[in-house]
Amino acid sequence: MPAFRVLITDYAWPDVSIERSTLAEIDAELVVAEKTDAASLAELAKTCDAIMTNWAKVPEAVITANPACKIVARLGIGLDNIDVACCTRLKIPVTNIPDYCLIEVAEHALAQLLSMARKIAYFHQATKSGVYKLQAGPKLRRIEGQTLGIVGLGNIGRKMAEKALPLGLQVIATSRSGRDVPPGVKLVDFDTLLAQSDYVSLHLPLVPETKHLMNATTLAKMKPTAYLLNTARGGLVDQNALAAALQAGHLAGAALDVQDPEPPDLSQPLWNDERCVVTPHAAFVSEESLANLRSRVAKQVCARLLGQLPENVRNPEVL
């Protein structure tokens, strides 16, 4: 019998070899869930000492299935798929890896901006459809001198600013703390950012206060020539309002790497609008970032199971 059992609810990579081999070092068995509904996960959690989760929901029903659970570790950054309040009540630490894919997400957001500006996706699709004609496409503008508005100057928002400034973009931003503002970035209020930006890039967590931050009212404050970029969380955007804004010509385009729900219903208007460029929650992925993420989360679990302090405990009051 192994000394420990660890449940992994889901994963977005080909196998769990890194997780399994790391846990094996402390004689911990990895239990891989085949279904991600709460009932199925709760049944597995009953006999597990720890939970690792990527995108699957870990609600109260799963957590309370085994109140003796030692840790719930997020294979990612955001914690909106975990009932952190329940974990805290049960004195279960919740961990994440807040810095594993900063470069990748910033690069992806910048790629979204470049694609929007230069109409890469539009011309690619037209060419593949048999239309090879520059004059058939929308007007193009020079990126240098345009304004990028970054909503949220956390780790990824700052990295995005650092990559955008050398391109000649004017960078403005909102920040709750007002700290660690990169040189060359001007802090403004949210309404000013929406009114002045040619590109609005979202880099915020999904919490009740930010749910549908971009809605009919806030989208109407953007320039009709502006673009919305989202590599953060799908729930930040009211997708029906975004579809309506595009349809009415109140927005030039959008680039979405995250949806709500995931996967989305691809038959709906938003995902059939040529001005909306969609990627399947891919911003965080690179060989380097995934190896870093998986190894560190497994080590967090090992540390906790051995009675040690894991890194990045998000509810430290339980310790």
C-alpha positions as CSV (number, residue, x, y, z in Angstrom):
1,M,0.0,0.0,0.0
2,P,1.3,3.5,-0.8
3,A,1.9,5.9,2.0
4,F,-0.4,8.6,0.3
5,R,-3.0,8.9,-2.4
6,V,-3.3,12.1,-4.5
7,L,-6.2,12.9,-6.8
8,I,-5.7,14.8,-10.0
9,T,-9.0,15.9,-11.3
10,D,-7.9,16.9,-14.9
11,Y,-5.0,18.0,-16.9
12,A,-4.4,19.8,-20.2
13,W,-1.3,17.9,-21.4
14,P,-0.7,14.5,-22.9
15,D,0.2,12.5,-19.8
16,V,0.9,12.7,-16.0
17,S,4.4,11.3,-16.0
18,I,6.0,14.3,-14.3
19,E,3.3,14.3,-11.6
20,R,3.5,10.6,-11.1
21,S,7.3,10.4,-10.8
22,T,7.5,13.3,-8.5
23,L,4.9,11.9,-6.1
24,A,6.5,8.5,-6.3
25,E,9.5,9.9,-4.5
26,I,7.5,10.1,-1.3
27,D,5.6,6.8,-2.0
28,A,2.4,8.7,-3.1
29,E,0.0,7.1,-5.6
30,L,-1.5,9.3,-8.3
31,V,-5.3,8.7,-8.8
32,V,-6.4,10.1,-12.2
33,A,-10.1,11.0,-12.4
34,E,-11.9,9.8,-15.5
35,K,-14.9,12.1,-14.9
36,T,-14.9,15.7,-13.6
37,D,-18.5,16.0,-12.3
38,A,-18.7,16.8,-8.5
39,A,-20.2,13.4,-7.6
40,S,-17.4,11.4,-9.3
41,L,-14.7,13.6,-7.9
42,A,-16.1,13.5,-4.4
43,E,-16.2,9.7,-4.5
44,L,-12.5,9.6,-5.4
45,A,-11.6,12.3,-2.9
46,K,-12.9,10.2,0.0
47,T,-9.7,8.0,-0.2
48,C,-7.2,10.7,-1.2
49,D,-4.9,12.7,1.0
50,A,-4.5,15.6,-1.5
51,I,-6.2,17.1,-4.6
52,M,-4.5,18.6,-7.7
53,T,-6.7,20.3,-10.1
54,N,-6.3,22.1,-13.5
55,W,-9.6,23.4,-14.8
56,A,-12.2,21.1,-13.1
57,K,-14.4,22.6,-10.5
58,V,-13.5,21.6,-6.9
59,P,-16.7,22.7,-5.0
60,E,-17.7,22.1,-1.4
61,A,-19.1,18.7,-2.1
62,V,-15.7,17.5,-3.3
63,I,-13.7,19.1,-0.5
64,T,-16.0,17.9,2.3
65,A,-15.9,14.4,1.0
66,N,-12.7,14.1,3.0
67,P,-12.2,16.8,5.6
68,A,-8.8,15.3,6.4
69,C,-7.5,16.3,2.9
70,K,-4.1,17.9,3.4
71,I,-4.0,20.3,0.4
72,V,-5.8,21.4,-2.7
73,A,-3.2,22.5,-5.3
74,R,-4.1,24.4,-8.4
75,L,-2.3,23.5,-11.6
76,G,-2.5,27.1,-12.7
77,I,-2.9,30.6,-11.4
78,G,-6.5,31.5,-10.8
79,L,-8.5,30.0,-8.0
80,D,-12.0,30.6,-9.2
81,N,-12.6,26.8,-9.8
82,I,-11.8,26.0,-6.2
83,D,-14.1,26.7,-3.2
84,V,-11.3,28.4,-1.2
85,A,-13.7,29.5,1.5
86,C,-14.6,25.9,2.2
87,C,-11.0,24.9,2.3
88,T,-10.2,27.6,4.7
89,R,-13.0,26.6,7.0
90,L,-11.6,23.1,7.1
91,K,-8.0,24.3,7.6
92,I,-6.9,23.0,4.2
93,P,-4.2,25.1,2.4
94,V,-4.8,26.0,-1.2
95,T,-1.8,26.6,-3.4
96,N,-1.2,27.8,-7.0
97,I,1.8,28.7,-9.2
98,P,1.3,32.5,-9.9
99,D,4.4,33.0,-12.0
100,Y,4.9,29.9,-14.2
101,C,3.5,31.3,-17.5
102,L,4.0,35.0,-17.3
103,I,6.0,35.2,-20.4
104,E,3.7,32.9,-22.4
105,V,0.5,34.8,-21.6
106,A,2.1,38.2,-22.3
107,E,3.4,36.8,-25.6
108,H,0.0,35.5,-26.5
109,A,-1.7,38.8,-25.6
110,L,0.9,40.6,-27.7
111,A,0.3,38.1,-30.6
112,Q,-3.5,38.9,-30.3
113,L,-2.7,42.6,-30.6
114,L,-0.5,42.1,-33.7
115,S,-3.0,39.8,-35.3
116,M,-5.8,42.4,-34.8
117,A,-3.7,45.3,-36.1
118,R,-2.4,43.5,-39.1
119,K,-5.5,41.4,-39.8
120,I,-3.4,38.2,-40.0
121,A,-6.4,35.9,-39.2
122,Y,-8.7,37.7,-41.6
123,F,-6.3,37.5,-44.6
124,H,-5.3,33.9,-43.7
125,Q,-9.0,32.8,-43.7
126,A,-9.7,34.7,-46.9
127,T,-6.7,33.2,-48.7
128,K,-7.7,29.7,-47.6
129,S,-11.2,30.4,-48.9
130,G,-9.8,31.3,-52.4
131,V,-9.6,35.1,-52.1
132,Y,-6.1,36.5,-52.5
133,K,-6.8,40.2,-52.7
134,L,-5.4,42.9,-50.4
135,Q,-8.1,45.4,-51.4
136,A,-10.8,43.1,-50.2
137,G,-9.6,43.4,-46.6
138,P,-10.2,46.0,-43.9
139,K,-8.0,49.0,-43.5
140,L,-4.6,48.6,-41.8
141,R,-3.0,51.0,-39.4
142,R,0.5,51.4,-38.1
143,I,0.9,49.9,-34.6
144,E,3.6,52.3,-33.5
145,G,2.0,55.3,-31.8
146,Q,-1.3,53.6,-30.9
147,T,-2.5,53.2,-27.3
148,L,-2.6,49.9,-25.4
149,G,-4.7,49.9,-22.3
150,I,-3.8,47.2,-19.8
151,V,-6.5,46.4,-17.2
152,G,-4.7,45.0,-14.2
153,L,-1.0,45.5,-13.6
154,G,-0.2,42.2,-11.9
155,N,2.6,40.0,-12.9
156,I,1.3,39.3,-16.4
157,G,0.0,42.9,-17.0
158,R,3.5,44.3,-16.2
159,K,5.2,41.7,-18.5
160,M,2.8,42.7,-21.3
161,A,3.7,46.4,-20.8
162,E,7.4,45.6,-20.9
163,K,6.9,43.8,-24.3
164,A,4.6,46.4,-25.8
165,L,6.6,49.5,-25.0
166,P,9.6,48.7,-27.4
167,L,7.1,48.4,-30.2
168,G,6.3,52.1,-29.9
169,L,2.9,51.6,-28.3
170,Q,1.7,54.2,-25.8
171,V,0.8,52.1,-22.7
172,I,-1.8,53.2,-20.1
173,A,-3.1,51.0,-17.3
174,T,-5.3,50.6,-14.3
175,S,-4.0,49.2,-11.1
176,R,-5.7,48.5,-7.8
177,S,-2.5,48.9,-5.8
178,G,-0.7,51.5,-7.9
179,R,2.6,49.8,-7.1
180,D,5.3,48.3,-9.3
181,V,4.3,50.4,-12.3
182,P,6.8,49.8,-15.2
183,P,8.7,52.8,-16.5
184,G,6.8,54.4,-19.4
185,V,3.4,53.2,-18.3
186,K,0.8,55.9,-17.3
187,L,-1.8,55.0,-14.7
188,V,-5.3,56.2,-15.5
189,D,-8.8,55.4,-14.2
190,F,-10.9,52.7,-16.0
191,D,-13.2,55.0,-17.9
192,T,-10.2,57.0,-19.2
193,L,-8.5,53.8,-20.3
194,L,-11.6,52.6,-22.2
195,A,-12.0,55.9,-24.0
196,Q,-8.4,56.3,-25.0
197,S,-7.2,52.8,-25.9
198,D,-6.9,51.3,-29.3
199,Y,-6.4,47.9,-27.7
200,V,-7.8,46.9,-24.3
201,S,-6.0,43.9,-22.8
202,L,-7.5,42.2,-19.7
203,H,-5.2,40.8,-17.0
204,L,-7.5,40.4,-14.0
205,P,-8.6,37.5,-11.8
206,L,-12.3,36.5,-12.0
207,V,-13.9,37.5,-8.7
208,P,-17.5,38.7,-8.1
209,E,-16.4,42.3,-8.5
210,T,-14.9,41.6,-12.0
211,K,-17.6,39.3,-13.3
212,H,-18.7,40.7,-16.7
213,L,-16.5,43.7,-16.2
214,M,-16.8,44.2,-20.0
215,N,-20.5,44.5,-20.6
216,A,-22.8,46.6,-22.8
217,T,-22.1,49.7,-20.7
218,T,-18.3,49.4,-20.6
219,L,-17.9,48.2,-24.2
220,A,-19.9,51.3,-25.3
221,K,-17.1,53.4,-23.7
222,M,-14.5,52.0,-26.0
223,K,-13.6,53.5,-29.4
224,P,-15.5,52.0,-32.3
225,T,-12.1,51.4,-33.9
226,A,-10.8,49.6,-30.8
227,Y,-10.1,45.9,-30.0
228,L,-10.7,43.9,-26.9
229,L,-8.1,41.3,-25.9
230,N,-8.7,38.6,-23.2
231,T,-6.2,36.1,-22.0
232,A,-7.4,36.1,-18.4
233,R,-10.8,34.6,-17.7
234,G,-13.8,34.2,-19.9
235,G,-16.2,35.4,-17.2
236,L,-14.7,38.9,-17.4
237,V,-16.6,39.5,-20.6
238,D,-20.3,39.4,-21.2
239,Q,-20.1,37.5,-24.4
240,N,-23.6,38.3,-25.6
241,A,-22.9,42.0,-25.1
242,L,-19.6,41.6,-27.0
243,A,-21.4,39.9,-29.9
244,A,-23.9,42.7,-30.0
245,A,-21.2,45.4,-30.0
246,L,-19.4,43.8,-32.9
247,Q,-22.7,43.3,-34.8
248,A,-23.6,47.0,-34.3
249,G,-20.1,48.2,-35.4
250,H,-19.4,49.6,-31.9
251,L,-16.2,47.7,-31.7
252,A,-13.6,46.8,-34.4
253,G,-12.8,43.3,-33.1
254,A,-11.9,41.0,-30.3
255,A,-9.3,38.3,-29.6
256,L,-10.4,35.7,-27.0
257,D,-8.2,33.0,-25.5
258,V,-10.7,32.2,-22.7
259,Q,-14.4,31.6,-22.9
260,D,-17.3,31.1,-20.5
261,P,-18.1,28.3,-20.5
262,E,-15.2,26.3,-21.9
263,P,-15.5,24.9,-24.4
264,P,-18.1,27.4,-25.8
265,D,-21.0,26.7,-28.1
266,L,-19.3,27.4,-31.4
267,S,-22.6,27.7,-33.2
268,Q,-23.3,31.0,-31.4
269,P,-22.8,34.4,-33.3
270,L,-19.7,35.5,-31.4
271,W,-17.6,32.6,-32.6
272,N,-18.8,32.9,-36.2
273,D,-17.9,36.6,-36.5
274,E,-14.8,37.1,-38.6
275,R,-13.7,40.0,-36.4
276,C,-13.4,37.7,-33.4
277,V,-10.2,35.7,-33.3
278,V,-10.4,32.7,-30.9
279,T,-7.8,30.4,-29.5
280,P,-8.6,27.4,-27.2
281,H,-7.2,28.6,-23.8
282,A,-3.7,28.2,-25.2
283,A,-2.0,31.3,-23.8
284,F,-0.3,29.6,-20.9
285,V,1.1,26.7,-22.9
286,S,4.8,26.1,-23.8
287,E,7.0,23.2,-23.1
288,E,8.9,25.3,-20.6
289,S,5.9,26.6,-18.7
290,L,4.1,23.2,-18.4
291,A,7.2,21.5,-17.1
292,N,7.7,24.2,-14.5
293,L,4.0,24.1,-13.5
294,R,3.6,20.4,-13.2
295,S,6.9,19.8,-11.3
296,R,6.2,22.7,-8.8
297,V,2.6,21.7,-8.0
298,A,3.7,18.1,-7.4
299,K,6.4,19.3,-5.1
300,Q,3.9,21.5,-3.2
301,V,1.8,18.4,-2.6
302,C,4.8,16.4,-1.5
303,A,5.9,19.1,0.9
304,R,2.5,19.3,2.5
305,L,2.1,15.5,2.8
306,L,5.5,15.3,4.5
307,G,4.4,18.0,7.0
308,Q,6.4,20.8,5.4
309,L,5.4,24.2,4.2
310,P,4.5,24.3,0.5
311,E,5.2,27.4,-1.6
312,N,2.4,29.9,-2.5
313,V,-0.2,29.1,0.1
314,R,-3.1,31.4,-0.8
315,N,-5.0,31.1,2.5
316,P,-2.1,31.3,5.0
317,E,-4.5,31.8,7.9
318,V,-5.0,28.0,7.9
319,L,-1.4,27.2,8.8
